[in-house]
Amino acid sequence: MNLYSVLVYLTAACILVSVVNLIVSRHAVTLGLVTPVQYRIRAATIVVVLLTLFMGLWWLKT
C-alpha cells in the first residue's frame, strides 16, 4: 500500500468525521448550545480543511 492509497483512506475518514461533526453541530444550534455564527465558522473551517486535503491528493496524483 503506497502513500497515495493511505491518504485516500484518511481523506475518506475525514469526510465521514466532518459530516458527523456538522450534523451534531446543527443539532447543537437547534438546542441552543452553539450560536449560528459558531456553526458557520466551524462549517467554513471544515470546508477549508477538506479542500486542502483534496488539493494535496490532486498534487500527489499529478
PyMOL commands that set and color helices and strands:
alter all, ss='L'
color gray80, all
select helices_A, chain A and resi 3-31+36-61
alter helices_A, ss='H'
color red, helices_A
deselect
rebuild
show_as cartoon
